[in-house]
Amino acid sequence: MTLGLNLASSEAKLAHARQHMKLLEREVPADLAERGPYAIRFSQVDPQTGWCDVLMVPNETEKPRLSSILGDVIHNLRCALDYIVTVLVDASGATLTTRHQFPIFRTEDGYLSRVVNHKSGPLQGIAEGLTVFRDLQPYKHKPDPRQDPLWHIHRFNNADKHREPAALLAIPSGAIQLRFNGIPAEIVPVLEITEWDPNKEHVIHSIRFDPPSAYNLRAEGPIKLAVSFTTPAFESEPAHSVNLVQLRKSCDHVAMVIDAFKLL
C-alpha cells in the first residue's frame, strides 16, 4: 500500500519553473542578437614585424532581466523540492519547522552528519522516503557531484539568497570571418582562452602581413557564443556555471524526483 502523497503543490511549482525556462530560452538569444556582448577590435599592424592582433572587446555584460528570470526558475525548482518534505512531514505526523527542507549534499560525510545523525536536521520527524532522499544526493553523481542537477539548484538558490545575482557568461566558440586588404603570411587563431573574463579584452587571432601593412580590416558574420550563467565562489565552493541545456535538464530531474516520491 502506498502513502498516496499529494504532491500537487510541487507539480505546480515545477510548472512555473518550466514556464520561466521557456521564457529564458526565448530571451537569451534575442537579447544577445539585439545587444551583443562583444565587438571586434584590430590592433595597429606592426610596421617592423607585420603582426596584427584581433581582439574581442566586451560591451555591456550585465543582464539583470535574464538573471531575474533565471532566479525565478531556480526558486520554483527549489520550492518544488521543499514541498515534498512538507507533505512527508504531514504524512509522518511530525511538526513542520523552518529547518525542514529537501537536503542537497555534495559529500556523503556532510549528508550523514547534518541529515542522518542530526536530531534537528532537514528531515527531522520524517519516517518515510529516507532511502529515496539518500539515493538522490549529488555525491552519488560520479565522477563530479557538482554537475548533478540538484547541485545546480542548490548553488544558484544559495547565491540568490545571498543577493548575488547570476551573471551571463557568453564565451566565443568557433572561428570568425576576417576580411582585410593586405597579404597575410600567417593567421594564428587562439584555440582556447584558459582564463576567460567577460570584462576584459582577449586576443582571439593574430595575423602577420607581408609586406607589413594592411587596411580596411573588419570581421563579418555573427560571433558564435557558448552561453551560460555563473555565480561567484562562496566560502569553500568555487564559482559555478550552468548552461541552458543543463538548466532544462534540472527541470526534468525535479520532475523525476517528484515521480519517485509518488511511488512511496
Secondary structure, 3 states (H helix, E strand, C coil): CCCCCCCHHHHHHHHHHHHHHHHHHHHHHHHHHHCCCEEEEECCCCCCCCEEEEEEEECCCCCHHHHHHHHHHHHHHHHHHHHHHHHHHHHCCCCCCCCCCCCCCCCHHHHHHHHHCCCCCCCCCCCCCHHHHHHCCHHHCCCCHHHCHHHHHHHHHHHHHCCCCCEEEEEECCCCEEEEEEEEEEEEECCCCCCCCCCCCEEEEEEEEEEEEEEEEEEECCCCEEEEEEECCECCECCEEEEHHHHHHHHHHHHHHHHHHHCC
